[in-house]
Amino acid sequence: MENNRRNFIKTAAVLGLTGMSNPMDLFAANPELSQKSDIKPVNGKYELPALGYAYQALEPHIDAKTMEIHHTKHHQAYINKLNEALEKEPQLKSMPLETMLRDLRALPDSVRSVVRNHGGGHWNHSFFWTLLKTGTKPSPALTNMLTNSFGTVDNFKKEFEKAGTGLFGSGWVWVINQMGTLKIVTTPNQDNPLMDLAEVKGKPVMGCDVWEHAYYLKYQNKRADYLTAFWNVLNWDQVEANTR
């Protein structure tokens, strides 16, 4: 009990929560810290978010069975493990997930690795589902932003695919916004650019899951084909919204 109390005091101090009766006050005082996709527990438990579209909605580019397994099995498993770990540190249950991911070093040893891996998995997938939709295209404003950052939209796509295919093992390829400039970065496993442990930090604008479970049923080992098909289901409207 005493160790838990000391860990919480340490966590609160590093996260800037000292003197705040509610950890959410940090976000009220510093809105720039919070992503629009802010993920909060419900009654102390994180829950699987609804997709907002049918599993078959992305056919033929991403098949329905992959979407169903990815959502109900893989994503749900990350949530289950995260909730289980937080039972050890109930004082953290009221914190938004982003708070913990941004300050992983401040978390108690008992939960740090689980929050990184499974909390990261929950955040990454929740973000990813919002980026999937057929029938959209870059607006003139987003096209201009991509052109300024990468030369042309086609070059952006090539660089994104190159980064995704070049990532060794499992992980994610991202686009982040750094002071109005878009950059492509990759992270291993379920890390993301929000984390204080990330090699390159920034606000995620878009991301693509390149774990094999995201594409193996349809594309087998052909990650490059999956990344090429990704452009057919990318919700460009959401990407633009995330740049703001």
N, C-alpha and C positions, 0 to 999 in steps of 0.2 A: 504493500500500500504506500509506504514512504517513498519507494523508488518511483512509483507511478506519479506521486505528487511532485517529486523533483523533476521528473521528465516533463510533466505538463507545464511547470513553471518555466523550464528551459525552452520548451516549444513556444509558449506564449510570448516570452521575451524576444526570441528570434523572429517570430512572425509579427511582432509589433502589437500583440494583443494585451500587453500589460495595462491594467487599469480599465479595460473594457469589459463590461458585464456580459456582452454578447460578442462572440468572434465575428459575427456579420457586420459589426460596427466598422471593422477595418475596411470593408468594401464600400460602405456608405461614405466613409471619409476619403477613400482613394479609389474612385470608380475605374480608373485606368488599369487597376490590377485585375479586374474581372473580365473574362471573356463573355461574349453574348451567349455562348453555349453553356453558361454557368450551370454546373451539375451539383445538386444538393440532395442529401438523403431525405427520405420521407419517413417520419417517425423513427429516425435512427438507422434506416436501412436504405441502401441504394437499390434502385429498381431498373429492370430492363425497359428502355424506352421503346415506344411503338415506332415502327418505320414510317408510317404515314402513307405507305403504298404497298401493293401486293408483292409477294415474293417473285412472281412471274413478270413484274412490271419492267424488268431490265432485260428480258429475253430479246434477242438471242445472245446478247453480249455477255451478260452474267446470268447463268441459268438459275431457275427457281430453287432447285434442290440445294445448290451451293448457298444461296441467300438464306434459305430456311435453317440449314445447319450452322452457318456462320452466325446468324442472329440468335437462334434459340439455344444452341449448344455452346459455341465458343464464347460469345459475348456474355451469355448468362453465367458461364463458369467463372469468368473474371469477376463478375459481380458477387457471386457466391463466396469466392475466396476473400474478396475485399471485406464483405460484411462479417465473415467469420473472424478475420484478423482484428477488426475494430472492436470486437467484443472484449479484447484484451486491454484496450485503451478507450473506454466509453466516453472520455472527455473530448475525444476527437470527432465524435459522431455528429456534432452540430456544425462542423466546419465544411464549407464547400470543398469539393474535390480539388479544384484549382489551387486553393490555399496550400494544401498538403503537397501537391506536385511541385509547386514553385519553391518550396522550402523543405525538400526531402531531408536535407542534412539535419534539420531541426527536430525531426520526428523521433520518437522513442525507438530504440534498437529493436524492440519486439515487433514493430509493424513496418519499419522503413522499407525493407525489401519487398514486402507484399504490396504496400501502397505503390511503390515504383512499378512493379510488374503487373499486378492485377488492377490497381487503381489507374495506372497508365493505360491498360487494356480497355477499361471501361470508358475513360475519357476519349481515347483514340477512336474507338468504334462508334461512340455516340456522335462524335464529330463527323466521321466518315459517312454514316447513313444519311446525313443531311446533304451530302455532296452528290448524291446519286439521283439522277432524273434524266429521262430522255427528252429530246426535242428542244434543248436550249442552245444558245450560241453566245459568244462573247459580245458584249455591247461595244459601241464605239469608245466609251470611256475605258473599259477594261482592256480593249485591244490596244489603246494608246499606252496604257500602263505597262502591258506586257511588251510592247514594242520598245518602250523606253528602257526596260530592264534587260531584254534579251535580243533585241534587234528586230525580230519578227515573231509572230505567233507560231509559225512553223518551227522556227529555231527553238522557241521555248518548249514546244512539245518534244522535239528531238533531245534537248538537254534533260528534260524530265524523264523521258524513257531511258536515256543513257544512265542517269543516276539510279533509277529503279532496278534496271537489269544488272548494274555494277555492284549493287549492295550485296555483300557476302552474307549468306544465311538469311534469317528471317528479320523483318523490320518494316520500316515505313519510309516513303519518300514524300517530302513536304515542299510546299511553297510558303515562305514566311515574308512578312512585311517588316522591313527595317527602315524606319524613317522615310517611307514613301517609295523605297526601292524593293522590288521583289527578288528573292533569292531562293534557289533550290538547295535543300539540304536533306540528308538522310539520318535516320536514327536506328539503332539496333533494337531488336526485341519489341517491347512496348514502350520504349522511351519516346518522348516528344519534345519539341523545342520550347515548351513552357518550363520544363524542369530546370532547376538550378544545376543539375548534373549534366545538362546537355552541352555538347561541344560547341554548338552554335545556337544561340537563343534568339527568339523572335516570336511575333504573333503569328500563329498558323492561319494561313489563308485557304489552303487546300492540302489534302493529304491522300495518299493511296496506300492501302494495305498490301504489302508484297509477301506476307506469309503465304505458304503454299495452300493453307486451308481456304484462302480467299479465291483461289482459281483452279485448284488441281483437278476437280471433277471434270471440268470442261477443257482446260488447257494443258493438263498434265504438267510436264516440266517446262513448258514454253511460257515463261514469265514475260518475255518480250511481246508475245501475241496478246497476252492479257493486258499489258500496259497500252498497246495500240488500241485495243477494243475499249479501254477505259474512257477514251475521248467521246465515245458514243453515248455514254451514260453520265458524263460529268454535268452537274448542275452549275452552269456558268453564272446563273443569277445569284446563287448562294456564294460562289467564289467572289463575285463583285461585292456582295454585301459584307463579306468578311474582310475586305480591304479597308473598310471604313473604320 
